[in-house]
């Protein structure tokens, strides 16, 4: 995905999780050049419903995957 498309998809995922009361999900953004990874981290750090987020363990995707916990 391109950056703008990925951020819209992330926003939609966060909205759906809020509507359906999901408290955890993961984002697979890949490692690549780090643009999507950085964009996801930045977006999540400013989203008011996010409790915490962190990269997956190396055996589960490492820095190519982010786990998200919501309030």
C-alpha positions in Angstrom: 0.0 0.0 0.0 1.0 3.6 -0.4 1.2 5.8 2.7 -2.1 7.6 2.2 -4.0 4.4 1.5 -2.4 2.6 4.5 -3.3 5.5 6.9 -6.9 5.4 5.7 -7.0 1.6 6.3 -5.6 2.1 9.8 -8.1 4.8 10.6 -10.9 2.5 9.4 -9.6 -0.4 11.5 -9.5 1.8 14.6 -13.0 3.0 13.9 -14.3 -0.6 13.5 -12.5 -1.8 16.6 -14.2 1.1 18.6 -17.6 0.3 17.2 -17.3 -3.5 17.9 -15.5 -3.1 21.2 -12.3 -4.9 20.1 -9.4 -4.2 22.5 -6.5 -5.6 20.5 -5.4 -6.0 16.9 -2.2 -6.1 14.9 -1.0 -4.1 11.9 1.3 -5.8 9.4 3.2 -2.9 7.8 6.4 -4.7 6.8 9.9 -3.4 7.2 10.8 -2.1 3.8 12.1 1.5 3.9 10.3 2.2 7.1 7.8 4.8 5.8 4.7 2.7 6.7 6.2 1.6 9.9 6.9 5.1 11.0 3.5 6.4 9.7 1.7 3.7 11.8 3.7 4.5 14.9 3.1 8.2 14.5 -0.7 7.8 13.8 -1.1 5.5 16.8 0.8 7.8 19.2 -1.7 10.6 18.4 -4.9 8.5 18.4 -6.8 9.1 21.7 -8.2 5.5 22.1 -4.8 3.8 21.9 -3.6 2.5 25.2 -0.3 1.1 23.9 1.4 -0.4 20.9 4.6 -2.3 20.3 6.4 -4.3 17.7 5.9 -8.1 17.6 8.4 -10.6 18.9 11.0 -11.6 16.3 9.4 -15.0 15.6 6.0 -13.3 15.0 7.1 -10.6 12.6 9.4 -8.3 14.6 9.5 -4.7 13.5 7.3 -5.6 10.5 4.2 -6.0 12.7 2.8 -3.7 15.4 0.4 -4.9 18.2 -2.1 -2.4 19.3 -4.1 -2.2 22.6 -7.1 0.0 22.9 -8.9 1.4 26.0 
